[in-house]
Amino acid sequence: MNQKIYHTLRERIIFLAYNPGQILKEQALAEEFGVSRTPLRTVLFRLEWEHLLKILPRTGIQVSELELNTITHLFQARLELESVIGVMAAERFNKAHFNRLEQLTHRCRDLVAHHDPEKLARLDMDLKHLFHDAAGNPFLTEMSDRFYVLTFRLWYFNLMKMDAHGWHTESLCLESDLLALTDLLAKAYPDAVGKARKTQLLDHVERIRNTFLGLSHT
């Protein structure tokens, strides 16, 4: 599989460069990337398997819609998974991991007064990668990544539409999460870290739901 094309298309989908529901043309993509349809289709089939695209016969390729009910089910699947990863990561957290966590907290603090959805989103991704690295389980990482990407777009959509008050609340919540995790990790409470990751995700889901429903009625 052509990794460059795969990562480029995946980034465009999750960061909403392609709108949910948008129809993409295979020929146009092949011309853009300078490849034949065969290697392109390998990438498209992979993205369809990841539920980011739908290949529609005689129509084109459709970017998957943002469906709140489906995403809610995905969040439910993430809850226990992220809790387990939190416990495993806490058991293996070392000085290098703490340094990375401290850097993330500083980055988050700088964003409270600066509305930059992509920077905040990538910070959240880096936090996820930090816990994956500390947990050290590639199978859990693969599952977590797949579920994360499928829920990420709705949150990113919300971030881009937030007013100043919403942005301030969201960025402060992430900073508070980082500080709470730092404290629990420093105390070496693995079970508490797992519970905190689950609780933080539940709060995150509730903010997304409230913001999305509010936006959908404007």
N, C-alpha and C positions, 0 to 999 in steps of 0.2 A: 504494500500500500504506500502511496506517495504521502509521506508524513507532512511535507510542507503544505500541500493542498488541503489535507485533512485538518491541520491545525488552523489554517487560514479560514476555512469555511466554518469550522467549529467556533472560532472566536467571533466571526461575524454573526452567527446565530445567537450565541449566548449574550453578546453585548448589543444585540438588537440593531446591528447594521442592516440586517434583513428583518423586516417586520414579521411578526407572527401571522401566518396565513399567506404570506407572499409566495407567488409562483416564480420559480427560477427555471431558466431554460438550459438544458444540458449542453446544447451546442454553443451557447454564449459562454458558459463556464469553461468549456473545453478550449475555446478560442482565447479566453482571457489568460488561462494558465499555460497555453501552448502545448497541450497534450491531446492525444486521441481520446475517444470516448471510453475505451477499455479501462485505462488506469483511473479515469475520473469516476466511472461507475463503481469501482472497488471502494472508493472513498464514500460515494453516495450511499452505497449499501451499508457501509459501516455506520454512517450517521443515521440512516433509517433504523438500523438495529438498536441504536442508542435512543431512539424515539425523538430525535431532533428534526428529522425530515420525514416526509411521506412521498414515496414515488408513485405518481398517478399516471397510469397508462394513457398515452395519447394526449396528455395534458401538460405534464412537466413535473417539477419537483416542488412540493409545497413545504414551506417552513411550518413546523408544528405550531398549532394554536396555543394560546395561554388559557387553559381550562382550570378554573379554580378548584372544582371538585377533584379532578385528577391530581392536581398539585397537592391538595390537602391529603390525599391518600399517600402520596410520596413522602410528605413530611411525617406522617404517622410511621412509615417504614423507617425513616431516618432516626426517629427518637431513640429507640433501643440501640441501634447501631452506633450512634454517636456517644451514647452512654458507655458502651463497652470500649470504644476507642479511647474515651476519656480516662477510664480506669487503667487501661493498658499503658497509655502514654504517661500517666502520672507515675507509674511504677518504674519507668525508664527515663524520666526527665533528668537531664544533666545540666551542667553549667552553660554549655553552648545553647541548649534549648532555652534556658532562662534569658540569655543575652538576646536571642531572637524575639522572645516574648516582650522584653523591655523595649526593643526597637519598634515593635508593632504598637505598643502603648503610646510611645512618643509620636509616631506617625498619626495615630488616631486623634490624639490631643490637638495636633496641628490642623486637623480637618474639621474640627467642631465649628469654626468660624468661616470655613471655606467650602462652598458647595461644589464638590467634585465627585460625582457618582462613580466614575471609573476608579479613582484612587481608593475610595472607601471599599468598593467591591473587590479590588485586587488585594486590599489589606485583609479582608475577610477570607479570601482564597488563601492568602499566606498563612493565616491562623490555622485553617484546615490542614494545609500542608505540614505545618509545624507539628500538629497532633498526629498526623499520619506518620511522619518521620520518627517521632518518639515512640509511637506504638509498635512500629516495625513489623506490621503484618500486611503483606502485599495483597492478600485476598480481601481483607476488610477495606483496604485502601481503594481497591478497584470498585467494590460495591458502593462505598461512600461517595466516590467521585461521580459515579453514574447518577446516583440519587441527587447529589448536590447540584449538578449541572441542570437537571430537569426542574428543580425548584428555583434555581438562581434567577432565571429570566424574569419571573414575576416580581421578585424583590428589586431587581435592577430597573424594571419598568417603573416601580414605585419611586425609587431613588431619583430618577430623572424628572418625575413630575412633582416632587415634594416642594412645598413652599419653605420659607426660612424657618418657620416654627417646626415643621415636620423634620427638616434636615437636622436642626439642633437636637431634637429629641432622639432621632435615630443614631446620630454620631455619639451622643452622650451615653446612650444605652450600650453601644459597642465598647466604649471606653470603660464603662462600669463593669461589663463582662470580663474584659481583659484584666482589670485590677482584682476582681474577685477570684479569677482563675490563678493569678499570680500568688495571691495570699494562700489559697488552698494547696497549691503545688509546693509552696515553700514549707507548709506545715506537714507535707507528705501524707495527705489524706486521699488516697486513690479513689475510694468509694464516693467521697464527697465531691471530688472532681467530676466523676461520672454523672452524679446527680445534678451537679451544676450545669454541665454541658446539656443535659436533657431539659432542665428548667429554662436555660437561656434560649434553647431552640423553641420551646413552647411559647415563650414571650415574643420571640422573633416572628413566629407564625401568626400570633394574634395581632401584632402591629401590621404585618403584611395584609392580613384579612381586612382589618379596619381601614387601612389606607386604600386598598384596592377597591373595596366596596364604596368608599367615599368618592374615589375618582370615577368609578363607573356610573355614578349618578350625577356627575357634573356635566 
